[in-house]
Amino acid sequence: MQNFLNRLNIDKYILMLVGTVLLASIAPARGIMAEIAEWIANAAIVALFFLHGARLSRQAVIEGASNWRLHLVVSVMTFGIFPLIGLAVHALPGIDPGIATGLLFLTLLPSTVQSSIAFTAMARGNVAAAVCSASFSNLAGIVLTPVLVAALMTAKSGGFSLHAVETIVVQLLLPFMAGHLLRPLIADWVMRNKALLTFVDRGSILMVVYTAFGAAVVKGIWHQVSLGDLSVIALLSSVMLAAVLTISFLVARWMRFSPEDSIVLQFCGSKKSLASGVPMAGVLFPAAQVGAVILPLMFFHQIQLMVCAYLARRYATRQE
């Protein structure tokens, strides 16, 4: 089974996410159970961002920070070019407003860390620079993503209330800072327990997905989203990824980046983080809206893994 999934470039975690969506569709939490599930999901978000902070290596950031031109271009691609593409897609006529909101939201997210670094290493790119760019993107995203949501999605998200700002600080920023400040004390423990922390990471996201889709199911999401809508999500996600990969390729050539740095721009500049996006959506949007908002992100996540796995293997073969 594992070999079959590997041949198709399907991440097992995507299957777990799909299973969680099916469970939430069949047996959504209701009443007091919904309140308990939401409390657990909020605690999971805090734990998730604490671990993100604990994993951020200051040394890796310092060592890679000298390549400032590359990191600046990656940041512009992630938080500038990508949102512009999202706005263009959002403005297309005939798209369901909920889907359009989700597509725009995913373009405002930071880059991934693990897969960006993994694909850069597979393609024989500049791994140290990838570590720096991906880490900085996640750090900046804690602030920039909510700001971009407030600036570009006011009509959809209802703007920022004082409660929303307080929630972002308490559930995202403070746990992240606490984890990073405690890194000198817990770094060894983090390194020894990577498998456990990966389980906590993924379990946290699955819990947030369950509560989000459960609330959306109670509100009738599957009466609002059709198979045609899912096809539109897949198509537009593919178009957006193709556009940003093409732009990053052309920008790398224009700026005369080395092949190793060009690979970093391709992978770090084109990725959007499911690990950050799901809990952020849970904080930034009403519970009943979160399920529809993260649906495009789940599609995009799998598409980017499949495409980038192909590109990484191609780049590695070309360098050989």
Order of alpha helices (4+ residues) and beta strands (2+ residues): alpha-alpha-alpha-alpha-alpha-alpha-alpha-alpha-alpha-alpha-alpha-alpha-alpha-alpha-alpha-alpha-alpha-alpha-alpha
